[in-house]
Amino acid sequence: MPELPEVESIRRQLEPLILGKTLIDSYSFSSKKFEQAKLASGFHIEAVNRRGKYLIITLENELAVEEKRKELIIHLGMTGSISVTEKKSNDPYVRAEWELDNGLFFTFRDIRRFGRIAFVDPGNYKSLPTLNSIGPEPFDPDLTSNSFYKSLSSSKSQLKTKLLSQRVVAGLGNIYVDESLWRARVNPAVRRIGERRSEILLLSIREVLNEAIINGGTTFRDYRTPDGLTGKNQHNLDCYGKTGQPCKNCSTTLKGRLIGQRSTTWCPQCQIR
């Protein structure tokens, strides 16, 4: 599933392609998960933002009698991708498509249909429970080491499960949780860590995510940026998916197990419980 670096890479490429354009026509796949895409016709694109793993496109329609401002929310799911092309797509996996007033087509493709599109009043995310209760952005200056520590200490779940919940910090998924924990030398199965280790972990999360954004995200199979290219961060991973390989820090064989039903890789020497 695309995580924060992938969605942010998409946002940065998408913004100059659609910002300021008007959605003059729209199509949606016949499913409740995508049909709200059609409601965006006639709206002007005012901003292209991101919250966690969600794209949030701010829309305005000055001709509307009511509800002049709306938000188009796109969640990519497991296999979602975004493109802006010169021709209308005939791809059977397109779940939504909007024609722009410059003749281009803004397309959302999703093979496995785990994605989601919503058309909502600004900030009204009741129909999207994860977004509605999402935690702070990892680069938010208001997310301090102290507030991060307190949030981690608020439940008895295993640390990896807490980080995946989106409530402690937004945008983390399996890849970047494993990478951040390995870099901070924190075991994913522990339930509590001290203030100093929380500070190191937060720094590691920020470093890992920033490097992944610079590399355009991580591609193993489906993820693509709007220009159709793959990310490069898969060549920069230290831990995720490397069970059975030697640790880059100490050469100990990396171990793997399920934590919260998610595959997890860690070093038994560097990440002692």
Secondary structure per residue as TSV (DSSP state, phi and psi in degrees):
chain	resnum	aa	ss	phi	psi
A	1	M	-	360.0	130.2
A	2	P	-	-55.7	133.7
A	3	E	-	-108.8	-171.0
A	4	L	H	-50.9	-48.6
A	5	P	H	-61.2	-36.5
A	6	E	H	-68.8	-46.1
A	7	V	H	-66.5	-38.6
A	8	E	H	-66.9	-37.7
A	9	S	H	-64.0	-41.1
A	10	I	H	-63.1	-45.9
A	11	R	H	-57.9	-44.7
A	12	R	H	-65.3	-35.8
A	13	Q	H	-76.9	-36.9
A	14	L	H	-71.4	-37.8
A	15	E	H	-52.4	-52.7
A	16	P	H	-68.8	-16.0
A	17	L	H	-83.9	-29.5
A	18	I	H	-121.6	-14.4
A	19	L	T	-60.6	131.8
A	20	G	T	85.6	-5.2
A	21	K	-	-88.3	162.1
A	22	T	B	-112.9	137.2
A	23	L	E	-84.7	104.2
A	24	I	E	-93.3	-17.5
A	25	D	E	-155.6	157.9
A	26	S	E	-151.1	156.9
A	27	Y	E	-135.5	146.6
A	28	S	E	-139.7	146.7
A	29	F	-	-64.0	145.7
A	30	S	S	-78.2	83.8
A	31	S	S	-156.3	143.9
A	32	K	T	-60.4	-22.7
A	33	K	T	-73.6	-19.9
A	34	F	T	-125.7	-14.4
A	35	E	G	-64.7	-22.3
A	36	Q	G	-68.4	-12.1
A	37	A	G	-56.7	-33.1
A	38	K	G	-68.0	-21.5
A	39	L	G	-72.1	-13.0
A	40	A	G	-83.0	-6.2
A	41	S	T	-57.8	136.2
A	42	G	T	91.3	-7.1
A	43	F	-	-93.3	148.4
A	44	H	E	-97.2	137.6
A	45	I	E	-85.4	114.2
A	46	E	E	-96.1	-29.7
A	47	A	E	-160.5	153.2
A	48	V	E	-125.9	104.1
A	49	N	E	-117.3	176.9
A	50	R	E	-139.7	143.1
A	51	R	E	-135.9	112.4
A	52	G	T	59.8	-121.2
A	53	K	T	-99.5	12.8
A	54	Y	E	-106.5	135.3
A	55	L	E	-84.3	132.8
A	56	I	E	-124.8	110.1
A	57	I	E	-104.0	116.4
A	58	T	E	-81.9	128.9
A	59	L	E	-121.5	152.2
A	60	E	E	-142.0	139.7
A	61	N	-	-132.3	99.2
A	62	E	T	-67.8	-19.3
A	63	L	T	-85.7	-13.3
A	64	A	-	-69.5	140.7
A	65	V	S	-70.9	-41.1
A	66	E	S	-130.0	167.6
A	67	E	-	50.2	57.1
A	68	K	-	-69.7	-28.4
A	69	R	E	-114.9	135.0
A	70	K	E	-141.1	171.2
A	71	E	E	-126.7	132.9
A	72	L	E	-99.2	114.9
A	73	I	E	-102.9	130.2
A	74	I	E	-124.9	122.1
A	75	H	E	-111.7	128.3
A	76	L	-	-78.2	-14.3
A	77	G	T	63.6	-143.1
A	78	M	T	-85.4	-39.3
A	79	T	T	-127.4	16.3
A	80	G	E	-71.5	147.7
A	81	S	E	-146.1	156.0
A	82	I	E	-120.3	140.5
A	83	S	E	-146.6	157.8
A	84	V	E	-127.4	117.5
A	85	T	E	-129.7	168.1
A	86	E	S	-83.5	-19.9
A	87	K	S	-123.7	149.5
A	88	K	-	-62.8	137.1
A	89	S	-	-82.6	145.3
A	90	N	-	-113.4	19.0
A	91	D	-	-69.6	126.9
A	92	P	T	-67.5	-13.1
A	93	Y	T	-95.0	4.1
A	94	V	E	-70.7	126.8
A	95	R	E	-104.3	-19.1
A	96	A	E	-158.3	146.6
A	97	E	E	-151.1	136.1
A	98	W	E	-123.1	130.6
A	99	E	E	-85.8	130.9
A	100	L	E	-93.6	159.8
A	101	D	T	-73.1	-1.8
A	102	N	T	-100.8	9.1
A	103	G	S	90.8	-5.3
A	104	L	-	-87.6	166.8
A	105	F	E	-123.6	127.1
A	106	F	E	-99.6	115.4
A	107	T	E	-124.1	138.3
A	108	F	E	-115.5	118.8
A	109	R	E	-113.2	138.0
A	110	D	E	-153.6	102.3
A	111	I	S	-62.4	-48.9
A	112	R	S	-91.7	-3.3
A	113	R	-	60.0	35.4
A	114	F	-	-92.6	-5.3
A	115	G	-	-77.0	-176.2
A	116	R	E	-159.0	142.3
A	117	I	E	-126.6	134.4
A	118	A	E	-135.0	147.7
A	119	F	E	-122.7	107.4
A	120	V	E	-133.2	164.6
A	121	D	S	-66.5	147.9
A	122	P	T	-53.0	123.4
A	123	G	T	80.3	-2.6
A	124	N	-	-92.9	94.3
A	125	Y	-	-110.9	26.5
A	126	K	T	-61.5	-28.8
A	127	S	T	-80.6	-4.5
A	128	L	-	-127.4	81.3
A	129	P	H	-53.5	-41.6
A	130	T	H	-64.7	-45.6
A	131	L	H	-65.8	-35.7
A	132	N	H	-65.6	-29.8
A	133	S	T	-114.1	19.7
A	134	I	-	-68.8	149.5
A	135	G	-	-84.0	-171.8
A	136	P	-	-69.6	153.3
A	137	E	-	-67.2	143.5
A	138	P	T	-62.9	-26.5
A	139	F	T	-97.8	5.2
A	140	D	-	-66.2	123.6
A	141	P	T	-60.6	-21.7
A	142	D	T	-74.6	-14.4
A	143	L	-	-83.5	94.7
A	144	T	-	-94.2	166.1
A	145	S	H	-61.1	-33.1
A	146	N	H	-70.8	-45.1
A	147	S	H	-67.9	-34.2
A	148	F	H	-64.4	-44.6
A	149	Y	H	-60.7	-44.9
A	150	K	H	-63.4	-38.3
A	151	S	H	-67.2	-41.5
A	152	L	H	-64.5	-30.4
A	153	S	T	-84.8	-2.7
A	154	S	T	-82.8	-9.3
A	155	S	-	-138.9	165.8
A	156	K	-	-100.8	10.2
A	157	S	S	-67.1	161.9
A	158	Q	-	-65.9	150.4
A	159	L	H	-58.7	-41.6
A	160	K	H	-62.9	-40.9
A	161	T	H	-61.2	-40.9
A	162	K	H	-61.0	-44.0
A	163	L	H	-69.8	-30.1
A	164	L	H	-79.1	-14.9
A	165	S	T	-68.6	-18.8
A	166	Q	S	76.0	-4.9
A	167	R	S	-86.7	-31.5
A	168	V	S	-76.8	-45.6
A	169	V	S	-153.5	141.0
A	170	A	T	-83.9	144.0
A	171	G	T	97.0	-7.0
A	172	L	-	-82.6	139.6
A	173	G	-	-129.4	-167.0
A	174	N	H	-59.5	-41.8
A	175	I	H	-61.7	-54.8
A	176	Y	H	-80.8	-19.1
A	177	V	H	-69.0	-48.6
A	178	D	H	-58.4	-44.4
A	179	E	H	-64.1	-42.3
A	180	S	H	-68.7	-42.6
A	181	L	H	-64.5	-40.5
A	182	W	H	-63.5	-45.2
A	183	R	H	-64.6	-35.9
A	184	A	H	-84.2	-6.2
A	185	R	T	60.0	45.6
A	186	V	-	-116.0	131.6
A	187	N	-	-72.0	132.6
A	188	P	T	-68.6	-17.4
A	189	A	T	-91.7	-10.6
A	190	V	-	-68.4	158.3
A	191	R	S	-104.9	-19.8
A	192	R	-	-145.8	147.0
A	193	I	-	-136.2	160.0
A	194	G	-	-77.5	176.1
A	195	E	H	-63.5	-42.5
A	196	R	H	-64.6	-42.7
A	197	R	H	-69.6	-31.1
A	198	S	H	-63.9	-40.4
A	199	E	H	-63.4	-43.2
A	200	I	H	-64.9	-40.4
A	201	L	H	-64.7	-43.9
A	202	L	H	-61.4	-41.8
A	203	L	H	-61.7	-41.6
A	204	S	H	-65.1	-41.2
A	205	I	H	-58.0	-46.5
A	206	R	H	-65.3	-40.6
A	207	E	H	-64.6	-47.1
A	208	V	H	-62.1	-45.7
A	209	L	H	-66.9	-41.7
A	210	N	H	-63.0	-42.7
A	211	E	H	-63.2	-39.9
A	212	A	H	-66.3	-38.7
A	213	I	H	-64.3	-44.0
A	214	I	H	-58.5	-35.9
A	215	N	T	-85.8	4.4
A	216	G	T	77.4	17.2
A	217	G	-	91.6	178.3
A	218	T	-	-112.9	125.7
A	219	T	-	-115.8	120.9
A	220	F	S	-105.5	-36.6
A	221	R	S	-147.5	-63.8
A	222	D	S	-95.7	-31.0
A	223	Y	-	-63.3	130.9
A	224	R	-	-138.7	150.2
A	225	T	-	-81.8	167.0
A	226	P	T	-56.6	-23.8
A	227	D	T	-83.5	4.7
A	228	G	S	86.4	3.1
A	229	L	-	-90.8	158.0
A	230	T	-	-86.9	159.3
A	231	G	-	-73.7	172.1
A	232	K	S	-118.1	-2.0
A	233	N	G	-73.1	-15.0
A	234	Q	G	-60.3	-21.9
A	235	H	G	-85.3	-2.9
A	236	N	G	-112.7	3.7
A	237	L	-	-77.0	139.1
A	238	D	S	-102.0	-27.0
A	239	C	S	-134.1	-48.2
A	240	Y	T	-56.1	129.8
A	241	G	T	73.2	11.5
A	242	K	-	-110.3	25.6
A	243	T	T	-53.2	132.8
A	244	G	T	91.5	-9.5
A	245	Q	S	-97.0	160.4
A	246	P	B	-72.6	140.8
A	247	C	-	-64.7	137.2
A	248	K	T	-69.9	-20.1
A	249	N	T	-82.9	-47.0
A	250	C	T	-130.7	-1.2
A	251	S	-	73.0	0.5
A	252	T	-	-65.7	144.3
A	253	T	B	-67.0	126.5
A	254	L	-	-69.1	140.6
A	255	K	E	-106.5	159.8
A	256	G	E	-135.1	148.1
A	257	R	E	-162.4	171.2
A	258	L	E	-91.7	132.3
A	259	I	E	-129.3	119.2
A	260	G	T	58.6	37.1
A	261	Q	T	66.6	16.4
A	262	R	E	-118.0	134.0
A	263	S	E	-61.4	137.0
A	264	T	E	-138.1	135.1
A	265	T	E	-119.9	137.4
A	266	W	E	-155.0	166.5
A	267	C	-	-100.7	120.8
A	268	P	T	-68.5	-15.1
A	269	Q	T	-94.0	-47.2
A	270	C	T	-77.6	-28.8
A	271	Q	T	-114.7	56.9
A	272	I	-	-67.7	141.6
A	273	R	-	-71.6	360.0
